[in-house]
Amino acid sequence: MPPDFSLRAARPSDAEAIAAMHCLPGFRHGTLRPPFVSPQQVRERLERPFNGHMLVAFAGEALIGQVGVAQHTGRQSHAGEIGIGIHDDWVGQGIGHRLMSEIIAVADRWMGLRRLELTVQTDNARAIALYTRHGFVIEGTHIGDSIRDGMLIDVHSMARLVAATVLQRNLK
C-alpha cells in the first residue's frame, strides 16, 4: 500500500481521471466495460442519482482504483452489485484488497445489504482469488456472456452472503 494512500467518495470532478483509467488496456481487459469511455460519459454517470456508493483510491494525486456497490430495489433490496477496477500500474499491490474491504464494510454496516453479487471473466484468476478471499463463491458460469476483443468470453457469477442470512436459510 502506498504511504500516501487515500480513499474517498467519487466526485464528478474525478471524471477525467476515471475515464483515463477505464481506457487503460489492462483495466479494460479485466472488466466488462467497453473501450474508449469519455470523461463526459463518466461525469454524467457520477451526476445521476445512484442508489449506492462509489469510492476512489489515490496515491497522492494519482487515481489508482475505484469500487462501487449499487443496491437493488424491491424484493431484492437486501442485495447489491459490486464493480471494481485497479489502475494498470497498481495491480498486485494490495489496492484491490483494500477497496473490497472498504466497500464490503459500507454494504454490510451502513447499507444493511445481506447479499453482494459480482461478475468476473473466468480467465481473471487474480480477481477470482481476491473475491474468494473476501467470501465470494462462484454460483454459476455464463457461457459466451461478453465480448472481449472480438471473442466471446465466459463469465462467473459470484456472490457473498452475510453469515446471518446463510444461517437463517439453513434453519428453514
VOPAZA-213115 format. One record per residue: residue number from 1; residue in one letter; z negated, y, x negated of N, C-alpha, C in turn. Coordinates in nm, 2 decimals. Atoms other than C-alpha are relative to their C-alpha. Example, Ala and Ser with C-alpha at 12.3 -4.5 7.8 and 13.67 -1.06 7.14 Angstrom:
BEGIN
SITE  nr rest    n_Z    n_Y    n_X   ca_Z   ca_Y   ca_X    c_Z    c_Y    c_X
SITE   1    a   0.00  -0.12  -0.09  -0.78  -0.45  -1.23   0.00   0.12  -0.09
SITE   2    s   0.00  -0.11   0.09  -0.71  -0.11  -1.37  -0.08   0.11   0.08
END
This chain:
BEGIN
SITE  nr rest    n_Z    n_Y    n_X   ca_Z   ca_Y   ca_X    c_Z    c_Y    c_X
SITE   1    m   0.00  -0.12  -0.09   0.00   0.00   0.00   0.00   0.12  -0.09
SITE   2    p   0.00  -0.12   0.09   0.09   0.34  -0.15  -0.13   0.08   0.02
SITE   3    p   0.12  -0.08   0.00  -0.21   0.56  -0.23   0.00   0.11   0.10
SITE   4    d  -0.02  -0.11  -0.10  -0.07   0.84  -0.01   0.06  -0.04   0.13
SITE   5    f  -0.05   0.05  -0.13   0.00   0.62   0.29  -0.07   0.07   0.11
SITE   6    s   0.05  -0.06  -0.12  -0.04   0.78   0.63   0.07  -0.06   0.12
SITE   7    l  -0.05   0.06  -0.12   0.02   0.67   0.98  -0.03   0.10   0.12
SITE   8    r   0.02  -0.09  -0.12   0.06   0.89   1.30   0.10  -0.03   0.11
SITE   9    a  -0.10   0.01  -0.11   0.24   0.91   1.63   0.13   0.06  -0.04
SITE  10    a  -0.13  -0.06   0.03   0.61   0.97   1.61   0.02   0.12   0.08
SITE  11    r  -0.03  -0.13  -0.06   0.74   1.32   1.69   0.15   0.02   0.01
SITE  12    p  -0.14  -0.03   0.00   1.08   1.45   1.79   0.05   0.05  -0.13
SITE  13    s  -0.05  -0.06   0.13   1.09   1.63   1.46   0.02  -0.11  -0.11
SITE  14    d  -0.02   0.12   0.09   1.09   1.28   1.29   0.14  -0.06   0.02
SITE  15    a  -0.12   0.06  -0.04   1.43   1.21   1.44   0.10  -0.02  -0.11
SITE  16    e  -0.10   0.01   0.11   1.64   1.28   1.13  -0.04  -0.11  -0.10
SITE  17    a   0.04   0.10   0.09   1.43   1.06   0.91   0.00  -0.14   0.06
SITE  18    i  -0.01   0.13  -0.07   1.41   0.78   1.17   0.14  -0.05   0.00
SITE  19    a  -0.14   0.04  -0.01   1.78   0.78   1.22   0.06  -0.04  -0.14
SITE  20    a  -0.04   0.04   0.14   1.84   0.77   0.84  -0.05  -0.14  -0.03
SITE  21    m   0.06   0.13   0.03   1.61   0.47   0.81   0.07  -0.11   0.08
SITE  22    h  -0.07   0.10  -0.08   1.78   0.29   1.10   0.14  -0.03  -0.05
SITE  23    c  -0.14   0.03   0.05   2.12   0.32   0.92   0.00  -0.07  -0.13
SITE  24    l   0.00   0.08   0.13   2.00   0.15   0.60   0.04  -0.14   0.03
SITE  25    p  -0.06   0.13  -0.02   2.17  -0.18   0.55  -0.10  -0.11   0.03
SITE  26    g   0.11   0.10  -0.02   1.85  -0.40   0.53  -0.07   0.02   0.13
SITE  27    f   0.06  -0.02  -0.13   1.69  -0.23   0.82   0.09  -0.04   0.12
SITE  28    r  -0.10   0.03  -0.11   2.00  -0.26   1.04   0.02  -0.16   0.01
SITE  29    h  -0.02   0.15   0.00   2.04  -0.63   0.93  -0.11  -0.07   0.07
SITE  30    g   0.12   0.08  -0.05   1.69  -0.73   1.03  -0.04   0.04   0.14
SITE  31    t   0.04  -0.04  -0.13   1.68  -0.56   1.37   0.12  -0.02   0.10
SITE  32    l  -0.11   0.01  -0.10   1.88  -0.57   1.69   0.06   0.13   0.03
SITE  33    r  -0.06  -0.14  -0.03   1.97  -0.20   1.67   0.15   0.00  -0.05
SITE  34    p  -0.14  -0.02   0.05   2.34  -0.10   1.64   0.00   0.09  -0.12
SITE  35    p  -0.01  -0.08   0.12   2.46   0.07   1.33   0.03   0.15   0.04
SITE  36    f  -0.04  -0.14  -0.01   2.50   0.45   1.29  -0.06   0.07   0.12
SITE  37    v   0.07  -0.08  -0.11   2.24   0.58   1.53  -0.01   0.15  -0.05
SITE  38    s   0.00  -0.14   0.04   2.24   0.96   1.53  -0.14   0.06   0.02
SITE  39    p   0.13  -0.07  -0.02   1.94   1.19   1.49  -0.02   0.05   0.15
SITE  40    q   0.01  -0.05  -0.14   2.02   1.33   1.84  -0.04  -0.12   0.09
SITE  41    q   0.04   0.11  -0.08   2.00   0.98   1.99  -0.15  -0.03  -0.01
SITE  42    v   0.14   0.03   0.02   1.66   0.92   1.83  -0.08   0.11   0.06
SITE  43    r   0.07  -0.11  -0.06   1.54   1.27   1.93  -0.01  -0.02   0.15
SITE  44    e   0.00   0.01  -0.14   1.64   1.21   2.29  -0.10  -0.12   0.05
SITE  45    r   0.09   0.11  -0.03   1.45   0.87   2.29  -0.14   0.04  -0.02
SITE  46    l   0.14  -0.05   0.02   1.14   1.04   2.15  -0.05   0.10   0.10
SITE  47    e   0.04  -0.10  -0.09   1.15   1.31   2.40  -0.01  -0.05   0.15
SITE  48    r   0.01   0.06  -0.14   1.18   1.08   2.71  -0.14  -0.05   0.02
SITE  49    p   0.13   0.06  -0.03   0.87   0.98   2.89   0.00  -0.15  -0.04
SITE  50    f   0.00   0.13   0.06   0.76   0.65   2.74  -0.14  -0.06   0.03
SITE  51    n   0.12   0.07  -0.04   0.50   0.40   2.87  -0.04  -0.09  -0.12
SITE  52    g   0.03   0.07   0.12   0.38   0.30   2.53  -0.04   0.10  -0.12
SITE  53    h   0.03  -0.08   0.12   0.32   0.42   2.17   0.10  -0.03  -0.11
SITE  54    m  -0.08   0.02   0.12   0.54   0.47   1.87  -0.07   0.06  -0.12
SITE  55    l   0.07  -0.05   0.12   0.38   0.51   1.52   0.10   0.00  -0.11
SITE  56    v  -0.08  -0.01   0.12   0.55   0.61   1.20  -0.09   0.00  -0.12
SITE  57    a   0.07   0.01   0.13   0.43   0.54   0.84   0.07   0.08  -0.10
SITE  58    f  -0.05  -0.09   0.10   0.47   0.77   0.55  -0.07  -0.04  -0.14
SITE  59    a   0.05   0.00   0.14   0.43   0.75   0.17   0.02   0.14  -0.04
SITE  60    g  -0.02  -0.14   0.03   0.37   1.12   0.10   0.08   0.05   0.12
SITE  61    e  -0.09  -0.06  -0.10   0.65   1.29   0.29   0.11  -0.09   0.04
SITE  62    a  -0.11   0.09  -0.03   0.88   0.99   0.30  -0.03  -0.10   0.11
SITE  63    l   0.01   0.10  -0.11   0.92   0.78   0.62   0.02  -0.13  -0.06
SITE  64    i  -0.02   0.13   0.06   0.87   0.42   0.52  -0.01  -0.11   0.11
SITE  65    g   0.00   0.10  -0.11   0.83   0.24   0.86  -0.03   0.06   0.13
SITE  66    q   0.03  -0.04  -0.14   0.79   0.25   1.23  -0.04  -0.12   0.08
SITE  67    v   0.03   0.10  -0.09   0.64   0.04   1.50  -0.03   0.06   0.14
SITE  68    g   0.02  -0.05  -0.14   0.62   0.07   1.88  -0.04  -0.11   0.09
SITE  69    v   0.02   0.09  -0.10   0.49  -0.10   2.18   0.03   0.07   0.13
SITE  70    a  -0.03  -0.05  -0.13   0.63  -0.05   2.53  -0.06  -0.09   0.11
SITE  71    q   0.07   0.08  -0.11   0.42  -0.16   2.83   0.10  -0.03   0.11
SITE  72    h  -0.08   0.04  -0.11   0.60  -0.35   3.10  -0.07   0.06   0.13
SITE  73    t   0.05  -0.05  -0.13   0.55  -0.25   3.47  -0.02  -0.11   0.10
SITE  74    g   0.02   0.09  -0.11   0.45  -0.41   3.79  -0.09  -0.11  -0.03
SITE  75    r   0.08   0.12   0.02   0.32  -0.76   3.78   0.00  -0.05  -0.15
SITE  76    q   0.00   0.02   0.15   0.40  -0.76   3.40  -0.07   0.11  -0.07
SITE  77    s   0.06  -0.11   0.06   0.19  -0.46   3.33  -0.11  -0.04  -0.10
SITE  78    h   0.09   0.05   0.10  -0.05  -0.67   3.12   0.07  -0.03  -0.13
SITE  79    a  -0.08   0.04   0.12   0.23  -0.73   2.87   0.08   0.12  -0.06
SITE  80    g  -0.08  -0.10   0.07   0.42  -0.52   2.62   0.10  -0.06  -0.10
SITE  81    e  -0.10   0.04   0.10   0.72  -0.54   2.39  -0.02   0.08  -0.13
SITE  82    i   0.02  -0.06   0.13   0.68  -0.47   2.02   0.14   0.01  -0.08
SITE  83    g  -0.11  -0.01   0.09   0.95  -0.34   1.79  -0.05   0.06  -0.13
SITE  84    i   0.05  -0.04   0.13   0.90  -0.28   1.41   0.12   0.00  -0.09
SITE  85    g  -0.10   0.00   0.11   1.11  -0.18   1.11  -0.06   0.07  -0.12
SITE  86    i   0.05  -0.05   0.13   1.04  -0.11   0.75   0.12   0.05  -0.08
SITE  87    h  -0.11  -0.05   0.09   1.25   0.11   0.51   0.03  -0.10  -0.10
SITE  88    d  -0.05   0.10   0.10   1.46  -0.10   0.28  -0.08   0.00  -0.13
SITE  89    d   0.06  -0.01   0.13   1.28   0.03  -0.03  -0.15  -0.04   0.00
SITE  90    w   0.15   0.03  -0.02   0.93  -0.07   0.11  -0.02  -0.14   0.05
SITE  91    v   0.02   0.13  -0.05   0.99  -0.42   0.23  -0.08  -0.08  -0.10
SITE  92    g   0.08   0.09   0.08   0.74  -0.67   0.10  -0.12   0.06  -0.07
SITE  93    q   0.11  -0.07   0.06   0.47  -0.42   0.01  -0.12   0.02   0.09
SITE  94    g   0.11  -0.01  -0.09   0.23  -0.46   0.30   0.01   0.10   0.11
SITE  95    i  -0.02  -0.10  -0.10   0.37  -0.19   0.52   0.01  -0.07   0.14
SITE  96    g  -0.02   0.07  -0.13   0.47  -0.44   0.80  -0.14  -0.05   0.05
SITE  97    h   0.13   0.05  -0.04   0.12  -0.59   0.80  -0.09   0.11   0.05
SITE  98    r   0.09  -0.11  -0.05  -0.05  -0.26   0.83   0.05   0.06   0.13
SITE  99    l  -0.06  -0.05  -0.13   0.19  -0.14   1.11  -0.03  -0.10   0.11
SITE 100    m   0.03   0.10  -0.10   0.14  -0.47   1.30  -0.15   0.01   0.04
SITE 101    s   0.15   0.00  -0.03  -0.24  -0.45   1.27  -0.03   0.12   0.08
SITE 102    e   0.03  -0.12  -0.08  -0.24  -0.09   1.40   0.05  -0.01   0.14
SITE 103    i  -0.05   0.00  -0.13  -0.01  -0.14   1.69  -0.06  -0.11   0.09
SITE 104    i   0.07   0.10  -0.08  -0.19  -0.46   1.80  -0.13   0.05   0.04
SITE 105    a   0.13  -0.06  -0.04  -0.52  -0.27   1.79   0.02   0.10   0.12
SITE 106    v  -0.02  -0.09  -0.11  -0.37   0.00   2.01   0.03  -0.08   0.13
SITE 107    a  -0.04   0.08  -0.12  -0.22  -0.26   2.25  -0.13  -0.07   0.06
SITE 108    d   0.12   0.07  -0.05  -0.55  -0.46   2.27  -0.11   0.09   0.05
SITE 109    r   0.12  -0.07  -0.02  -0.81  -0.20   2.26   0.01   0.13   0.09
SITE 110    w  -0.02  -0.13  -0.07  -0.65   0.11   2.42   0.09  -0.01   0.12
SITE 111    m  -0.09   0.02  -0.11  -0.38  -0.02   2.64  -0.04  -0.11   0.09
SITE 112    g   0.04   0.11  -0.08  -0.55  -0.33   2.77   0.10  -0.11   0.01
SITE 113    l  -0.10   0.11  -0.02  -0.25  -0.55   2.71  -0.06  -0.13  -0.04
SITE 114    r   0.05   0.14   0.03  -0.31  -0.92   2.71   0.11  -0.09  -0.05
SITE 115    r  -0.12   0.08   0.05   0.04  -1.04   2.61   0.09   0.10  -0.08
SITE 116    l  -0.10  -0.07   0.08   0.26  -0.90   2.33   0.12  -0.08  -0.03
SITE 117    e  -0.12   0.07   0.02   0.62  -1.00   2.30   0.09   0.07  -0.10
SITE 118    l  -0.10  -0.06   0.09   0.90  -0.95   2.05   0.11  -0.11  -0.02
SITE 119    t  -0.11   0.09   0.04   1.23  -1.10   1.94   0.03   0.02  -0.14
SITE 120    v  -0.03  -0.01   0.14   1.34  -1.18   1.59   0.11  -0.10  -0.03
SITE 121    q  -0.11   0.09   0.04   1.65  -1.32   1.44  -0.05  -0.12  -0.07
SITE 122    t   0.05   0.12   0.05   1.60  -1.68   1.35   0.01  -0.02  -0.16
SITE 123    d  -0.01   0.01   0.15   1.70  -1.63   0.98  -0.08   0.11  -0.07
SITE 124    n   0.08  -0.10   0.06   1.45  -1.35   0.93  -0.14  -0.06  -0.03
SITE 125    a   0.12   0.08   0.03   1.19  -1.57   0.76  -0.12   0.10  -0.03
SITE 126    r   0.10  -0.09   0.04   0.99  -1.27   0.62  -0.07   0.06   0.13
SITE 127    a   0.05  -0.05  -0.12   0.95  -1.12   0.97  -0.08  -0.11   0.08
SITE 128    i   0.07   0.10  -0.07   0.86  -1.45   1.13  -0.13  -0.03  -0.06
SITE 129    a   0.13   0.03   0.07   0.59  -1.51   0.87  -0.10   0.11   0.04
SITE 130    l   0.09  -0.11  -0.03   0.45  -1.16   0.94  -0.05  -0.02   0.15
SITE 131    y   0.04   0.01  -0.14   0.44  -1.22   1.32  -0.09  -0.12   0.02
SITE 132    t   0.09   0.11  -0.01   0.29  -1.56   1.28  -0.14   0.03  -0.05
SITE 133    r   0.13  -0.05   0.06   0.02  -1.41   1.06  -0.08   0.08   0.10
SITE 134    h   0.07  -0.08  -0.10  -0.07  -1.18   1.35  -0.01  -0.07   0.13
SITE 135    g   0.03   0.08  -0.12  -0.10  -1.46   1.60   0.12  -0.02   0.10
SITE 136    f  -0.11   0.02  -0.09   0.25  -1.47   1.75   0.05  -0.14  -0.02
SITE 137    v  -0.06   0.14   0.01   0.41  -1.81   1.83   0.14   0.01   0.06
SITE 138    i  -0.13   0.01  -0.06   0.77  -1.90   1.90  -0.01  -0.07   0.13
SITE 139    e   0.00   0.06  -0.13   0.82  -1.96   2.27   0.14  -0.06   0.04
SITE 140    g  -0.13   0.05  -0.03   1.19  -2.02   2.27   0.10   0.06  -0.09
SITE 141    t  -0.11  -0.05   0.08   1.52  -1.96   2.10   0.12   0.03   0.09
SITE 142    h  -0.12  -0.04  -0.08   1.82  -1.77   2.25   0.12  -0.02  -0.10
SITE 143    i  -0.12   0.04   0.09   2.14  -1.93   2.10   0.11   0.11   0.02
SITE 144    g  -0.11  -0.10  -0.01   2.41  -1.67   2.02  -0.04   0.13   0.07
SITE 145    d   0.05  -0.11  -0.08   2.19  -1.39   2.16   0.05   0.13  -0.04
SITE 146    s  -0.04  -0.13   0.04   2.31  -1.10   1.95   0.11  -0.01  -0.10
SITE 147    i  -0.11  -0.01   0.10   2.60  -0.99   1.73  -0.05   0.08  -0.12
SITE 148    r   0.03  -0.07   0.12   2.54  -0.90   1.37   0.12  -0.02  -0.09
SITE 149    d  -0.12   0.00   0.09   2.84  -0.81   1.15   0.10  -0.10   0.05
SITE 150    g  -0.11   0.08  -0.05   3.08  -0.99   1.38  -0.04  -0.15   0.03
SITE 151    m   0.04   0.13  -0.02   2.88  -1.31   1.40  -0.11  -0.01   0.11
SITE 152    l   0.10   0.02  -0.10   2.67  -1.45   1.69  -0.13  -0.05  -0.08
SITE 153    i   0.13   0.03   0.07   2.30  -1.47   1.58  -0.10  -0.06   0.10
SITE 154    d   0.11   0.05  -0.08   2.02  -1.68   1.73  -0.12   0.08  -0.02
SITE 155    v   0.12  -0.09   0.00   1.70  -1.50   1.82  -0.11  -0.08   0.06
SITE 156    h   0.12   0.06  -0.06   1.35  -1.64   1.87  -0.07   0.11   0.09
SITE 157    s   0.09  -0.08  -0.08   1.13  -1.50   2.15  -0.14  -0.05  -0.05
SITE 158    m   0.14   0.03   0.04   0.77  -1.48   2.02  -0.10   0.08   0.08
SITE 159    a   0.10  -0.07  -0.07   0.45  -1.38   2.19  -0.14  -0.03  -0.06
SITE 160    r   0.14   0.01   0.04   0.08  -1.33   2.12  -0.08   0.03   0.13
SITE 161    l   0.09  -0.02  -0.11  -0.18  -1.38   2.39  -0.14   0.03  -0.05
SITE 162    v   0.14  -0.03   0.03  -0.52  -1.23   2.38  -0.08  -0.13   0.04
SITE 163    a   0.08   0.13  -0.02  -0.78  -1.52   2.35  -0.05  -0.02   0.14
SITE 164    a   0.06   0.01  -0.13  -0.94  -1.44   2.68   0.10  -0.05   0.10
SITE 165    t  -0.10   0.04  -0.09  -0.61  -1.48   2.86   0.03  -0.15  -0.02
SITE 166    v  -0.02   0.14   0.03  -0.55  -1.82   2.69  -0.11  -0.08   0.06
SITE 167    l   0.12   0.07  -0.05  -0.90  -1.93   2.78   0.01  -0.01   0.15
SITE 168    q   0.00  -0.01  -0.14  -0.86  -1.82   3.14   0.11  -0.10   0.05
SITE 169    r  -0.11   0.09  -0.04  -0.52  -2.01   3.17  -0.04  -0.14  -0.02
SITE 170    n   0.04   0.13   0.02  -0.67  -2.32   3.02  -0.11  -0.05   0.09
SITE 171    l   0.10   0.04  -0.10  -0.96  -2.32   3.27   0.05  -0.04   0.13
SITE 172    k  -0.05   0.03  -0.14  -0.73  -2.35   3.57   0.06  -0.14   0.01
END
